[in-house]
Amino acid sequence: MTQLPGLLDTEAIRKDFPILDRMVHDDRKLVYLDNAATSQKPRQVLDALNEYYERYNANVHRGVHVLAEEATALYEGARDKVAEFINAPSRDEVIFTKNASESLNLVANMLGWADEPYRVDAETEIVITEMEHHSNIVPWQLLSQRTGAKLKWFGLTDDGRLDLSNIDEIITEKTKIVSFVLVSNILGTINPVEAIVRRAQEVGALVCIDASQAAPHMPMDVQALQADFVAFTGHKMCGPTGIGVLWGRQELLEDLPPFLGGGEMIETVSMHSSTYAPAPHKFEAGTPPIAQAVGLGAAIDYLSAIGMDKILAHEHAVTEYAVKRLGEVPGLRIIGPATAEERGAAISFTLGDIHPHDVGQVLDEQGIAVRVGHHCARPVCLRYGIPATTRASFYLYSTPAEIDALVEGLEHVRNFFG
């Protein structure tokens, strides 16, 4: 078996993930290569969730009994862990949502309802890119339809990079918000944040970054990114489903209006009017995802103990090996950057004329879990003239042996379809 010397001890790490020992179809060992869709969960996270429900389950804030106080401490402690993980200047800049989609919708709606100078209206422009996940396309389309703002986007080069050749024409003095993905979930491309942020700042536009495919895989520093908002989700980074994060600059969160109304987010309420709690609670209406936040905190503890820099290096080596091995498969075309440079741990590809859904089904029969379809990034498929792709995506527990199994599986697919 091929080894990646000097990187993570995947044999030890895999023992923390019970599901990786599963046998599937006819006692085949599971080869899980669908991490861009969701990651698996270590025992440490599963134990934290179980312990919360067994010992601390109560609604947070306001309660004076011991369970409420303990649950509140765990929930707010998770906020502290997130703030440290992303190097946020203040814990009050960390808003819990149910996923990155809600975080991005929150930003779009805040700007649609905001007063000047943040308000998006018919005289303004919104900028996104052609490689976005639908979660960073549809909210801006809806905002554009409601306000009359013009929606613009950066196109893609043939090798899966953003085409910034016309950046001064795309981001103009009319631009109010530029929202883009840090790492593409379909192409794997790591985008040039600095160039985009610099141009946005020149014209006074706000910047929102979708870091859903970045936060699980590399060190995150929201201050270094110099964005105004950063969104990501917990379930892709060893945490449970149902928990997302929106980080926003403190002064923006103080000035912008809430998106959802209800309990928790108020200061005072009368039958005539209401005032709102300070951020982050202003944006967390109703009972929050308490157990999920506790689970995310445990996931952050787990990842931080290993080291995000080490995880990044490991995944780069795995991706580099995967690009090499996939290049040996006749008829396989990688959609996106052809090398491991400036790319994340996901590789989408086509295999001759075989439909990706057929590829995925035959691989599944061999115990190999990949993702097929347009990966909620249909404009990318339209750009490259393909109906869909097969995507293999890796994480800290991925091994060269799993890449070898994928390549062997693809040979089986080719033979199966003649």
C-alpha positions as CSV (number, residue, x, y, z in Angstrom):
1,M,0.0,0.0,0.0
2,T,1.3,3.5,-0.9
3,Q,2.2,5.6,2.2
4,L,2.4,9.3,2.7
5,P,5.3,9.6,5.0
6,G,5.6,12.4,7.6
7,L,1.9,13.3,7.6
8,L,-1.1,12.3,9.7
9,D,-1.3,8.9,11.4
10,T,-4.5,8.0,9.5
11,E,-4.5,4.5,11.1
12,A,-4.9,6.0,14.5
13,I,-7.3,8.7,13.4
14,R,-9.6,6.2,11.6
15,K,-10.1,4.4,14.9
16,D,-11.9,7.5,16.2
17,F,-14.5,7.2,13.4
18,P,-16.8,4.1,14.1
19,I,-18.5,4.3,10.7
20,L,-15.2,3.8,8.8
21,D,-15.2,0.2,10.1
22,R,-18.6,-0.5,8.4
23,M,-18.9,-3.3,5.8
24,V,-21.4,-2.6,3.0
25,H,-22.7,-4.6,0.0
26,D,-21.6,-8.3,0.4
27,D,-19.2,-7.5,3.2
28,R,-17.2,-4.9,1.3
29,K,-15.2,-2.5,3.4
30,L,-16.6,1.0,3.1
31,V,-14.4,3.5,1.1
32,Y,-15.9,6.9,2.0
33,L,-15.0,9.5,-0.6
34,D,-18.0,11.9,-0.1
35,N,-16.5,14.3,2.4
36,A,-17.4,17.4,0.5
37,A,-21.1,16.5,1.1
38,T,-20.6,15.7,4.7
39,S,-17.8,14.4,6.9
40,Q,-18.0,11.5,9.3
41,K,-18.0,12.1,13.1
42,P,-15.4,10.9,15.6
43,R,-16.4,9.3,18.9
44,Q,-15.4,12.4,20.7
45,V,-18.3,14.3,19.0
46,L,-20.8,11.5,19.3
47,D,-19.9,11.2,23.1
48,A,-20.3,15.0,23.5
49,L,-23.8,14.9,21.9
50,N,-24.8,11.9,24.0
51,E,-23.5,13.4,27.2
52,Y,-25.4,16.7,26.6
53,Y,-28.7,14.9,26.2
54,E,-28.1,12.6,29.1
55,R,-26.8,15.2,31.6
56,Y,-27.4,18.8,30.6
57,N,-30.5,19.0,28.3
58,A,-32.4,22.2,28.9
59,N,-33.2,25.4,27.0
60,V,-30.6,28.1,27.2
61,H,-30.6,31.6,28.6
62,R,-33.0,33.0,31.2
63,G,-33.4,29.8,33.1
64,V,-32.2,29.9,36.7
65,H,-32.2,26.1,37.4
66,V,-29.0,24.2,37.3
67,L,-29.6,22.4,34.0
68,A,-30.4,25.7,32.2
69,E,-27.3,27.3,33.5
70,E,-25.1,24.3,32.5
71,A,-26.7,24.1,29.1
72,T,-26.1,27.8,28.6
73,A,-22.5,27.5,29.6
74,L,-22.0,24.7,27.1
75,Y,-23.7,26.6,24.3
76,E,-21.9,29.8,24.9
77,G,-18.7,27.9,25.4
78,A,-19.1,26.5,21.9
79,R,-19.3,30.1,20.6
80,D,-16.0,30.8,22.3
81,K,-14.4,27.8,20.6
82,V,-15.7,28.9,17.2
83,A,-14.4,32.4,17.8
84,E,-10.9,31.1,18.6
85,F,-10.9,28.6,15.8
86,I,-11.5,31.4,13.2
87,N,-9.5,34.1,15.0
88,A,-12.6,36.3,15.4
89,P,-11.8,39.6,17.2
90,S,-14.9,39.1,19.4
91,R,-17.1,36.1,20.4
92,D,-20.1,38.4,19.8
93,E,-19.4,38.3,16.1
94,V,-20.2,34.6,15.9
95,I,-23.8,33.8,15.0
96,F,-25.1,30.2,15.1
97,T,-27.4,29.2,12.3
98,K,-28.6,25.8,11.1
99,N,-26.2,25.7,8.1
100,A,-24.2,27.8,5.7
101,S,-27.2,28.3,3.5
102,E,-29.1,30.0,6.3
103,S,-26.0,32.1,7.0
104,L,-25.9,33.3,3.4
105,N,-29.6,33.9,3.3
106,L,-29.2,35.9,6.5
107,V,-26.7,38.2,4.9
108,A,-28.8,38.7,1.8
109,N,-31.9,39.5,3.8
110,M,-30.1,41.9,6.2
111,L,-28.8,43.9,3.2
112,G,-32.3,43.9,1.6
113,W,-33.8,45.5,4.7
114,A,-30.9,47.6,5.8
115,D,-30.8,51.4,5.8
116,E,-28.1,53.3,4.0
117,P,-25.2,52.9,3.5
118,Y,-25.7,49.1,3.3
119,R,-29.0,48.9,1.6
120,V,-29.2,47.0,-1.7
121,D,-31.7,48.5,-4.1
122,A,-32.4,49.1,-7.8
123,E,-29.4,51.5,-8.1
124,T,-26.9,49.0,-6.8
125,E,-25.2,45.8,-8.0
126,I,-24.5,42.4,-6.5
127,V,-21.5,40.3,-7.6
128,I,-21.1,36.5,-7.3
129,T,-19.2,33.9,-9.4
130,E,-20.1,31.2,-11.9
131,M,-18.6,28.5,-9.6
132,E,-20.9,29.1,-6.6
133,H,-22.9,26.5,-4.7
134,H,-26.6,27.2,-5.2
135,S,-26.6,28.5,-1.6
136,N,-24.5,31.4,-2.8
137,I,-26.5,32.0,-6.0
138,V,-30.2,31.7,-5.1
139,P,-30.3,34.1,-2.1
140,W,-28.7,36.8,-4.3
141,Q,-31.1,36.1,-7.2
142,L,-34.0,36.5,-4.8
143,L,-32.6,39.7,-3.4
144,S,-32.0,41.0,-6.9
145,Q,-35.6,40.2,-7.9
146,R,-37.0,41.9,-4.8
147,T,-35.0,45.0,-5.0
148,G,-34.2,45.5,-8.7
149,A,-30.5,45.3,-8.0
150,K,-28.3,44.1,-10.9
151,L,-26.7,40.7,-10.5
152,K,-23.3,40.2,-12.0
153,W,-20.7,37.4,-11.9
154,F,-17.2,36.3,-12.7
155,G,-16.9,33.6,-15.3
156,L,-14.6,30.6,-15.4
157,T,-11.5,29.8,-17.3
158,D,-11.1,26.5,-19.2
159,D,-9.0,25.1,-16.3
160,G,-11.5,25.8,-13.6
161,R,-10.2,29.1,-12.3
162,L,-12.1,32.4,-11.8
163,D,-11.6,34.7,-14.8
164,L,-10.7,38.0,-13.2
165,S,-9.5,39.7,-16.4
166,N,-12.4,42.1,-16.2
167,I,-12.5,42.6,-12.5
168,D,-12.7,46.4,-12.8
169,E,-15.8,46.1,-15.0
170,I,-17.5,43.5,-12.8
171,I,-16.9,45.2,-9.4
172,T,-17.8,48.9,-9.9
173,E,-18.7,51.9,-7.8
174,K,-22.3,50.6,-7.9
175,T,-21.4,47.2,-6.2
176,K,-22.8,46.8,-2.7
177,I,-21.8,43.2,-2.0
178,V,-19.4,40.7,-3.5
179,S,-20.1,37.1,-2.4
180,F,-17.9,34.2,-3.4
181,V,-16.7,30.8,-2.4
182,L,-13.2,30.3,-0.9
183,V,-12.9,26.7,-2.1
184,S,-15.2,25.4,-4.8
185,N,-17.2,22.3,-3.8
186,I,-17.3,21.0,-7.4
187,L,-14.0,22.2,-9.0
188,G,-11.8,22.2,-5.8
189,T,-10.4,25.6,-6.8
190,I,-9.0,27.8,-4.1
191,N,-9.9,31.3,-5.1
192,P,-7.6,34.4,-4.9
193,V,-9.2,36.1,-2.0
194,E,-6.8,39.0,-1.7
195,A,-7.3,40.3,-5.3
196,I,-11.1,40.2,-5.0
197,V,-11.2,41.7,-1.6
198,R,-8.8,44.5,-2.6
199,R,-11.0,45.5,-5.5
200,A,-14.2,45.4,-3.4
201,Q,-12.6,47.6,-0.8
202,E,-11.5,50.1,-3.5
203,V,-15.2,50.7,-4.4
204,G,-16.5,50.4,-0.8
205,A,-18.4,47.1,-1.4
206,L,-19.0,44.6,1.4
207,V,-17.5,41.1,1.0
208,C,-19.1,37.8,2.0
209,I,-17.1,34.5,1.8
210,D,-18.6,31.1,1.7
211,A,-16.0,29.0,3.6
212,S,-18.0,25.7,3.8
213,Q,-15.3,23.8,1.9
214,A,-12.4,25.7,3.6
215,A,-13.1,25.7,7.3
216,P,-12.9,21.9,7.6
217,H,-9.6,21.6,5.7
218,M,-7.3,24.6,6.5
219,P,-6.6,27.2,9.1
220,M,-9.2,29.9,9.2
221,D,-8.4,33.5,10.0
222,V,-11.3,35.8,9.4
223,Q,-9.1,38.8,10.2
224,A,-6.6,37.8,7.5
225,L,-9.3,37.3,5.0
226,Q,-10.5,40.9,5.5
227,A,-14.0,40.0,4.6
228,D,-17.1,41.4,6.2
229,F,-19.0,38.1,6.5
230,V,-17.8,34.5,6.5
231,A,-20.2,31.5,6.4
232,F,-19.5,27.9,7.0
233,T,-21.2,24.7,8.3
234,G,-20.6,22.2,11.0
235,H,-21.4,18.9,9.5
236,K,-18.5,19.1,7.0
237,M,-16.0,19.5,9.7
238,C,-16.7,16.5,12.0
239,G,-19.6,18.2,13.7
240,P,-23.3,17.3,13.6
241,T,-25.9,18.4,11.1
242,G,-28.1,21.3,11.9
243,I,-25.4,23.8,12.9
244,G,-23.9,26.6,10.8
245,V,-21.9,29.7,11.6
246,L,-22.0,33.3,10.3
247,W,-19.2,35.5,11.3
248,G,-19.7,39.2,10.8
249,R,-17.8,42.4,11.7
250,Q,-19.1,43.8,15.0
251,E,-20.0,47.2,13.6
252,L,-22.0,45.7,10.8
253,L,-23.9,43.4,13.1
254,E,-24.8,46.3,15.3
255,D,-26.1,48.4,12.4
256,L,-27.9,45.7,10.3
257,P,-31.5,44.6,11.0
258,P,-32.5,41.1,12.2
259,F,-33.7,38.5,9.7
260,L,-35.9,36.4,11.9
261,G,-38.1,37.6,14.8
262,G,-39.2,35.8,17.9
263,G,-37.9,34.7,21.3
264,E,-34.3,35.2,22.4
265,M,-33.6,38.0,19.9
266,I,-35.5,40.7,21.7
267,E,-34.7,43.3,24.3
268,T,-38.2,44.6,25.0
269,V,-41.6,43.8,23.4
270,S,-44.9,45.7,23.5
271,M,-48.0,45.4,21.4
272,H,-46.8,48.5,19.5
273,S,-43.1,47.8,18.9
274,S,-40.0,45.8,19.9
275,T,-36.3,46.5,20.5
276,Y,-33.6,43.9,19.9
277,A,-30.9,42.3,21.8
278,P,-27.3,43.0,20.9
279,A,-25.5,40.7,18.4
280,P,-25.2,37.8,18.2
281,H,-28.5,37.1,19.9
282,K,-30.3,39.6,17.7
283,F,-29.8,37.1,14.9
284,E,-30.6,33.9,16.8
285,A,-34.4,33.9,17.1
286,G,-36.1,31.0,18.9
287,T,-34.6,28.0,20.6
288,P,-31.1,27.6,19.0
289,P,-29.4,24.4,17.9
290,I,-28.0,23.8,21.4
291,A,-26.8,20.2,21.2
292,Q,-25.5,20.8,17.7
293,A,-23.4,23.7,18.9
294,V,-22.0,21.6,21.7
295,G,-21.2,18.9,19.1
296,L,-19.5,21.5,16.9
297,G,-17.5,22.7,19.9
298,A,-16.3,19.1,20.4
299,A,-15.4,18.8,16.7
300,I,-13.3,22.0,16.9
301,D,-11.5,20.5,19.9
302,Y,-10.8,17.4,17.9
303,L,-9.6,19.2,14.8
304,S,-7.5,21.7,16.8
305,A,-5.8,18.9,18.7
306,I,-4.6,17.4,15.5
307,G,-3.7,20.8,13.9
308,M,-5.4,22.4,10.9
309,D,-2.0,23.0,9.3
310,K,-1.3,19.2,9.5
311,I,-4.7,18.4,8.1
312,L,-4.1,20.8,5.2
313,A,-0.8,19.2,4.4
314,H,-2.2,15.7,4.6
315,E,-5.1,16.5,2.3
316,H,-2.8,18.2,-0.2
317,A,-0.7,15.1,-0.4
318,V,-3.7,12.8,-0.8
319,T,-5.1,15.1,-3.5
320,E,-1.8,15.2,-5.3
321,Y,-1.7,11.4,-5.3
322,A,-5.4,11.2,-6.5
323,V,-4.7,13.6,-9.4
324,K,-1.8,11.4,-10.5
325,R,-3.7,8.2,-10.2
326,L,-6.9,9.4,-11.8
327,G,-4.7,10.7,-14.7
328,E,-3.9,7.0,-15.4
329,V,-7.5,6.1,-16.0
330,P,-8.2,6.0,-19.8
331,G,-11.0,8.4,-20.8
332,L,-11.1,10.2,-17.5
333,R,-11.4,14.0,-17.6
334,I,-10.9,16.1,-14.5
335,I,-13.2,19.1,-14.4
336,G,-11.2,21.9,-12.7
337,P,-7.6,22.5,-12.0
338,A,-5.4,19.6,-13.4
339,T,-2.9,19.7,-10.6
340,A,-3.1,19.8,-6.8
341,E,-1.8,23.4,-6.7
342,E,-4.3,25.9,-5.3
343,R,-7.0,23.3,-5.1
344,G,-8.9,21.7,-2.2
345,A,-9.6,18.1,-1.4
346,A,-12.3,17.4,-4.0
347,I,-11.9,16.2,-7.5
348,S,-14.8,16.1,-10.0
349,F,-14.5,14.1,-13.2
350,T,-16.2,12.5,-16.2
351,L,-15.4,9.0,-17.5
352,G,-15.8,8.8,-21.3
353,D,-19.4,8.7,-22.3
354,I,-20.5,6.8,-19.1
355,H,-23.1,8.9,-17.2
356,P,-21.8,9.9,-13.7
357,H,-24.9,8.3,-12.1
358,D,-23.9,5.0,-13.6
359,V,-20.3,5.5,-12.5
360,G,-21.5,6.2,-8.9
361,Q,-23.8,3.2,-8.9
362,V,-21.2,0.7,-10.0
363,L,-18.7,2.1,-7.6
364,D,-21.2,1.8,-4.8
365,E,-21.6,-1.9,-5.5
366,Q,-17.9,-2.1,-4.7
367,G,-18.3,-0.2,-1.4
368,I,-16.9,3.1,-2.8
369,A,-19.0,6.1,-1.8
370,V,-18.7,9.1,-4.1
371,R,-21.1,11.9,-5.1
372,V,-22.7,12.2,-8.5
373,G,-24.7,15.0,-10.1
374,H,-24.2,18.8,-10.4
375,H,-23.3,19.1,-6.7
376,C,-25.6,22.1,-6.3
377,A,-23.4,24.0,-8.8
378,R,-25.3,23.5,-12.0
379,P,-23.9,26.6,-13.7
380,V,-20.4,24.9,-13.6
381,C,-21.7,21.9,-15.5
382,L,-23.4,24.2,-18.0
383,R,-20.1,26.1,-18.5
384,Y,-18.2,22.9,-19.3
385,G,-21.0,21.3,-21.4
386,I,-21.5,18.3,-19.2
387,P,-24.7,17.0,-17.5
388,A,-23.0,16.1,-14.3
389,T,-19.8,14.8,-12.7
390,T,-18.6,12.1,-10.4
391,R,-16.9,13.7,-7.4
392,A,-14.4,12.1,-5.0
393,S,-13.6,14.2,-1.9
394,F,-11.1,13.6,0.9
395,Y,-10.6,14.4,4.5
396,L,-8.1,13.9,7.4
397,Y,-8.9,10.2,7.5
398,S,-8.5,9.6,3.8
399,T,-5.7,7.3,2.6
400,P,-3.8,6.4,-0.5
401,A,-5.3,3.0,-0.3
402,E,-8.7,4.5,-0.8
403,I,-7.5,6.3,-3.9
404,D,-6.1,3.0,-5.2
405,A,-9.5,1.4,-4.5
406,L,-11.2,4.2,-6.4
407,V,-9.0,3.8,-9.4
408,E,-9.5,0.0,-9.4
409,G,-13.2,0.6,-9.1
410,L,-13.2,2.9,-12.1
411,E,-11.4,0.2,-14.1
412,H,-14.3,-2.1,-13.1
413,V,-16.7,0.6,-14.3
414,R,-15.0,0.8,-17.7
415,N,-15.1,-3.0,-18.1
416,F,-18.7,-3.1,-17.0
417,F,-19.7,-0.7,-19.7
418,G,-17.4,-2.1,-22.3
